[in-house]
Amino acid sequence: MGFIRHVVCAMSGGVDSSVAALLLKRRGYNVTGVFMKNWDSLDESGVCNTEKDCEDAYRVCQSLDIPFHQVSYIKEYWHEVFSKLLKDYEKGRTPNPDILCNKHIKFNHFHKYAIDTLGADAMATGHYARTSQEDDEVFEQKTTAPQTTLFRDRFEIRNPVRMYQAADLFKDQTFFLSQISQDALRQTMFPLAGLTKDFVKKIAAEAGFHHVLKKKESMGICFIGERNFESFILEYLEPKPGNLVSLEDGAVIGTHKGWFTMTLGQRAKIGGQRDPFFVVDKDIITGDVFVAPTTNHPALFRDMMRTDRFHWVTVEPPAELVKTQMMECRFRFIHQMPLIPCTVTLNMNGSVWISLSRPVRALTPGQFAVLYKGDECLGSGKIIQLGPSEFTLKQGRERLLAAAQQQQEQQTPEPAS
């Protein structure tokens, strides 16, 4: 009898990871299911379904007759995801905890646990994503030792694993995986890569996984679930009341409990106004949150941003970008938003400027700019600086025009009397 490969599958208690484990088992692998607990439900007063999810994952493993383990990353999640998230909110940014959770927890701590502690040959998740590797190639990968020198060996032959969008473009989750390491990607299998969500549900129904089929899609902050965000964040950050200021006339038209409770593009709760007002900017020095009327106010639209040091899935930036410092590709900063053509400029410090083909509503510092070339997900960088809004540009043009007219009037000679 041949050697049976050991795959550790991350089990969330949902339909996707359940079907992922089932497919691996059907393909003859030796599968172990592991449930991660990353948030302590005793820490806050919100509704948490961790225990129910764990029980659902255990029932699936029982029906598949595979070993089941639980692992806790509560401490790691707090230090590496949640505390960073709070610091970003205090800086006036709006972070994406799901991307951070995948980077630091699932594809770092869990990856090491699967390979090093459980002795697996590979790990698997229920994400909708594809890689450039065939399954057999995954098992040939070995984790490489971290670099000790500043520069890579220029003669080292590297064939990086690439990440591609899933067959089901609507469910595609490469956006959330855009910060994971090359080492983890090399040893990861995505059994749902070529399947649609409807087909996954069909497989689950035929397998008798009715208890996971009944569950709603998990939404909201990774491992925290759905709840009122303002009351949740105020359990961890001191309220810092401030004014809601009209961008157009500078009038104070309301108050807030802290700039970190609001994000750009969000509707502001202001009574007695004819039009709904939306958050367009924040000043964390004064505590003022600037608002403007209507959901499509020009102050909400921008077409340029800068990221921090960009994380390339293949480690190195694309050759085209290195050679010319510029590259055409496509961009999104929200999962499932339509991809927008853009031009990327590489900076000396590894950060990038991204110039979009058209202005986009509510570009938000703290969110991740994720880039695609064809169906390949190239990676992502945190947005740390925004270009001017359409409103600011319009004001600038009007001032220039007024100054030019004034100059022309001054230069026009008085008519002779």
C-alpha positions in Angstrom: 0.0 0.0 0.0 1.3 3.5 -1.0 2.1 6.3 1.4 -1.1 8.3 2.2 -0.6 12.0 2.4 -1.7 13.7 5.7 -3.7 16.9 5.2 -4.9 19.1 8.1 -8.2 20.9 7.2 -9.2 24.1 9.0 -12.8 23.5 10.2 -15.1 26.5 11.0 -18.3 24.7 11.4 -19.6 26.1 8.1 -20.6 24.5 4.9 -17.4 25.4 2.9 -14.8 23.9 5.3 -17.0 20.9 5.8 -17.2 20.1 2.1 -13.4 20.8 1.8 -12.8 18.1 4.4 -15.2 15.7 2.6 -13.5 16.2 -0.8 -10.1 15.6 0.7 -11.3 12.4 2.3 -12.9 11.2 -0.9 -9.6 11.8 -2.7 -7.9 9.3 -0.4 -6.0 11.7 1.9 -5.5 11.1 5.6 -7.5 14.1 6.9 -7.5 15.7 10.3 -10.0 18.4 11.1 -9.0 21.3 13.4 -11.3 24.0 14.8 -9.6 27.4 15.7 -10.9 29.4 18.6 -9.6 33.0 18.1 -11.9 35.1 20.2 -12.9 34.8 23.8 -16.6 35.2 24.0 -16.4 35.9 27.7 -14.6 39.1 26.9 -17.6 41.0 25.7 -21.4 41.1 25.9 -22.2 40.4 22.2 -23.6 37.2 20.9 -20.9 34.7 20.1 -21.5 31.3 18.3 -18.0 29.8 18.9 -19.2 26.9 21.0 -22.0 26.0 18.5 -19.5 26.3 15.5 -17.1 24.0 17.3 -19.8 21.4 17.9 -20.9 21.6 14.3 -17.3 21.1 13.1 -16.9 18.1 15.5 -20.2 16.5 14.1 -18.8 16.8 10.5 -15.6 15.1 11.5 -17.5 12.4 13.3 -19.6 11.7 10.2 -16.4 11.6 8.1 -14.6 9.4 10.6 -11.6 11.7 10.8 -9.7 13.0 13.9 -10.8 16.3 15.4 -8.7 18.8 17.3 -9.3 22.2 18.8 -6.7 24.9 19.0 -6.8 28.3 20.7 -5.2 31.4 19.3 -7.1 33.8 21.6 -3.8 35.4 22.9 -2.3 35.6 19.4 -5.4 37.0 17.9 -5.5 39.7 20.6 -1.9 40.8 20.2 -1.4 40.3 16.4 -4.8 41.3 15.0 -7.2 43.0 17.5 -4.7 45.3 19.2 -3.4 46.4 15.8 -7.0 47.0 14.7 -7.6 49.2 17.7 -4.4 51.3 17.0 -5.5 51.8 13.4 -9.0 53.0 14.6 -7.3 55.4 16.9 -5.3 56.8 14.0 -8.5 57.5 12.1 -8.2 54.5 9.8 -10.6 51.7 9.1 -8.7 48.3 9.2 -9.7 45.0 7.6 -9.4 42.3 10.4 -10.3 39.4 8.0 -7.2 40.0 5.9 -5.1 40.4 9.1 -6.6 37.2 10.6 -5.7 35.2 7.6 -2.1 36.6 7.5 -1.3 36.3 11.2 -3.5 33.4 12.4 -4.7 30.9 9.8 -1.7 31.1 7.4 0.9 31.6 10.1 0.2 30.1 13.5 -2.3 27.5 12.2 0.0 26.6 9.3 2.9 26.0 11.6 0.7 23.9 13.9 -0.5 21.8 11.0 2.9 21.1 9.6 5.1 21.1 12.7 2.9 19.9 15.5 0.5 17.6 13.7 3.1 16.5 11.2 0.9 17.2 8.2 2.2 17.2 4.6 -0.2 20.1 3.8 -3.0 22.2 5.2 -6.3 23.0 3.5 -9.1 25.5 4.0 -12.6 26.1 2.6 -11.6 29.3 0.9 -12.6 29.9 -2.7 -9.2 30.4 -4.4 -6.8 28.7 -6.8 -3.0 28.4 -6.9 -0.6 27.6 -9.7 0.2 24.2 -8.1 -1.3 20.8 -8.7 -2.1 18.9 -5.6 0.9 16.5 -6.0 3.2 19.5 -6.1 1.9 20.8 -2.7 3.4 17.7 -1.0 6.8 18.3 -2.6 7.1 21.7 -0.9 9.2 22.2 2.2 9.1 25.3 4.4 12.2 27.3 3.7 14.4 28.7 6.6 14.0 32.5 7.0 16.5 34.6 5.2 19.6 35.6 7.3 21.1 37.9 4.7 19.8 41.2 3.6 19.6 40.2 -0.1 18.5 37.0 -1.7 21.0 34.7 -3.5 20.8 36.1 -7.1 21.6 32.7 -8.5 18.9 30.9 -6.5 16.3 29.4 -8.9 12.8 30.3 -7.7 9.5 29.3 -9.1 7.0 31.1 -6.9 3.5 29.7 -6.3 0.9 32.1 -7.7 -2.7 32.7 -6.5 -5.6 33.0 -8.9 -9.3 33.8 -8.5 -11.7 30.9 -7.9 -14.0 29.5 -10.6 -16.9 31.1 -8.7 -16.0 34.7 -9.2 -18.8 35.9 -6.9 -17.5 33.9 -4.0 -13.8 34.3 -4.8 -11.9 35.0 -1.6 -8.4 35.9 -2.9 -9.1 39.5 -1.6 -9.0 38.1 1.9 -5.9 36.0 1.2 -3.9 38.8 -0.4 -1.4 39.2 2.6 -0.5 35.5 3.2 3.1 34.3 2.9 4.6 32.4 0.0 5.7 29.6 2.4 2.2 29.1 3.7 0.7 29.2 0.1 3.1 26.6 -1.1 1.8 24.1 1.5 -1.9 24.9 1.2 -4.7 23.2 -0.7 -8.0 24.8 -1.7 -10.4 21.9 -2.5 -13.2 24.3 -3.5 -11.1 26.1 -6.1 -13.1 24.9 -9.1 -16.5 24.7 -7.6 -19.5 27.1 -7.3 -21.2 27.8 -4.0 -24.4 26.2 -5.2 -22.5 23.0 -6.1 -20.8 23.0 -2.7 -24.2 23.2 -1.0 -25.4 20.3 -3.2 -22.5 18.2 -2.1 -23.2 19.1 1.6 -26.9 18.1 1.2 -26.0 14.8 -0.4 -23.5 14.1 2.4 -26.2 14.8 5.0 -24.5 17.9 6.5 -27.9 19.4 7.1 -26.9 21.1 10.4 -24.3 23.2 8.6 -26.5 23.9 5.6 -29.1 25.6 7.8 -26.5 28.2 9.0 -26.4 31.7 7.7 -23.2 32.9 5.8 -20.8 34.2 8.4 -20.5 38.0 8.0 -18.9 40.9 10.0 -15.6 41.0 11.7 -13.6 37.8 11.5 -14.4 35.6 14.5 -16.4 38.4 16.1 -19.6 38.1 14.1 -22.4 40.6 13.6 -23.2 43.2 16.2 -23.6 46.9 16.6 -20.1 48.2 15.8 -20.2 51.5 17.7 -21.2 49.8 21.0 -18.7 47.0 20.4 -15.7 49.3 19.7 -16.6 51.6 22.7 -16.0 48.6 25.0 -12.3 48.8 24.0 -11.7 52.5 23.3 -12.5 55.4 25.5 -15.2 57.6 24.0 -13.8 60.8 22.5 -16.8 63.0 21.7 -16.4 65.6 18.9 -18.4 67.6 16.4 -19.9 66.7 13.0 -18.9 69.6 10.8 -20.4 70.4 7.4 -17.6 70.4 4.8 -19.4 73.0 2.7 -20.0 75.8 5.2 -18.0 74.8 8.3 -21.2 74.7 10.5 -21.4 72.3 13.4 -24.5 70.2 12.7 -24.1 67.3 15.2 -21.9 65.4 17.6 -20.3 61.9 17.7 -18.8 59.6 20.4 -15.4 59.2 18.7 -14.0 59.5 15.2 -13.1 55.7 15.4 -16.8 54.8 15.5 -17.3 56.2 11.9 -15.8 55.4 8.6 -15.6 57.3 5.3 -18.7 57.0 3.2 -20.9 56.0 6.2 -24.2 57.8 6.8 -24.0 60.2 9.8 -26.8 60.2 12.2 -27.9 63.9 12.1 -31.5 65.0 12.8 -33.3 67.9 11.2 -31.5 67.9 7.9 -33.2 67.9 4.5 -30.6 65.6 2.9 -28.8 62.6 4.5 -25.2 63.5 5.4 -22.2 61.2 4.9 -18.7 61.1 6.5 -16.2 62.5 4.0 -13.1 63.2 6.2 -11.8 63.0 9.8 -9.4 65.2 11.8 -8.0 63.2 14.7 -6.2 66.2 16.2 -9.4 68.3 16.7 -11.8 65.3 16.8 -13.9 66.9 14.0 -15.6 64.5 11.6 -16.5 66.3 8.3 -19.8 65.4 6.6 -21.4 66.4 3.3 -24.9 66.0 1.9 -26.0 63.2 -0.4 -24.3 59.8 -0.9 -22.5 60.8 -4.1 -21.0 64.1 -2.9 -17.7 64.9 -4.9 -15.8 65.0 -1.5 -16.3 61.2 -1.4 -14.6 60.5 -4.7 -10.9 60.1 -5.3 -8.7 58.4 -7.9 -5.3 58.1 -6.2 -3.8 56.5 -3.1 -0.5 55.4 -1.6 0.0 52.1 0.3 2.6 51.1 2.9 5.2 48.5 1.8 3.3 46.3 -0.7 3.0 42.6 0.0 3.6 40.6 -3.2 2.2 37.0 -3.1 5.2 35.9 -5.1 7.5 37.9 -2.8 9.2 39.9 -5.6 7.3 42.6 -7.5 6.3 41.7 -11.1 9.3 42.0 -13.5 7.4 44.6 -15.6 7.0 46.9 -12.5 10.7 46.5 -11.5 11.9 47.3 -15.0 9.8 50.4 -15.7 8.6 51.4 -12.2 5.0 51.4 -13.7 2.4 48.7 -14.5 -1.2 48.5 -15.7 -3.4 46.2 -13.7 -6.7 46.1 -11.8 -7.7 47.2 -8.3 -10.3 46.7 -5.5 -10.4 47.7 -1.9 -13.7 46.0 -1.0 -14.5 42.4 -1.5 -16.8 41.8 -4.5 -16.5 45.4 -5.8 -15.9 45.5 -9.6 -12.3 45.5 -10.5 -11.1 48.9 -11.7 -8.2 49.4 -14.2 -5.3 51.3 -12.6 -1.6 52.3 -13.1 0.8 51.3 -10.3 4.0 53.1 -9.6 6.7 51.4 -7.4 8.5 53.6 -4.8 12.0 53.0 -3.6 10.8 51.9 -0.1 8.5 49.2 -1.5 5.3 51.2 -1.2 3.2 51.9 -4.3 1.1 54.8 -5.7 -2.1 53.6 -7.4 -3.8 55.8 -9.9 -7.3 54.7 -10.9 -8.9 55.0 -14.3 -11.9 56.7 -12.7 -12.7 58.2 -9.2 -14.0 55.7 -6.6 -16.4 56.4 -3.7 -15.0 56.3 -0.1 -11.4 55.1 -0.6 -10.5 54.5 3.0 -7.1 54.6 4.8 -6.5 51.4 6.7 -8.3 49.3 4.1 -6.2 47.1 1.7 -5.6 47.9 -1.9 -5.6 44.5 -3.6 -4.2 44.2 -7.2 -5.0 41.8 -10.0 -3.4 41.1 -13.3 -5.8 39.0 -15.4 -7.2 36.4 -12.9 -4.0 36.5 -10.8 -4.1 38.1 -7.3 -0.7 39.9 -7.1 -1.0 40.9 -3.4 -2.0 43.9 -1.4 -0.9 47.0 0.6 -2.5 49.0 3.3 -3.8 52.4 2.1 -2.1 55.1 4.2 -2.5 58.2 2.1 -5.2 59.5 -0.3 -5.0 61.8 -3.2 -7.3 64.9 -3.4 -11.0 64.4 -3.6 -13.1 65.6 -6.6 -14.5 68.3 -4.4 -11.0 69.6 -3.5 -9.9 69.5 -7.2 -13.1 71.4 -8.2 -12.4 74.1 -5.5 -8.8 74.4 -6.8 -9.9 74.8 -10.4 -12.4 77.5 -9.3 -9.7 79.4 -7.4 -7.3 79.2 -10.3 -10.0 80.5 -12.7 -11.0 83.3 -10.3 -7.3 84.3 -9.9 -6.8 84.3 -13.7 -9.8 86.5 -14.2 -8.7 88.9 -11.5 -5.2 89.1 -13.1 -6.8 89.7 -16.6 -9.0 92.5 -15.2 -5.9 94.2 -13.6 -4.0 94.0 -16.8 -6.8 95.4 -19.0 -6.0 99.1 -19.7 -8.5 101.6 -18.7 -10.4 103.1 -21.8 -9.2 106.5 -22.8 -11.6 109.3 -21.7 
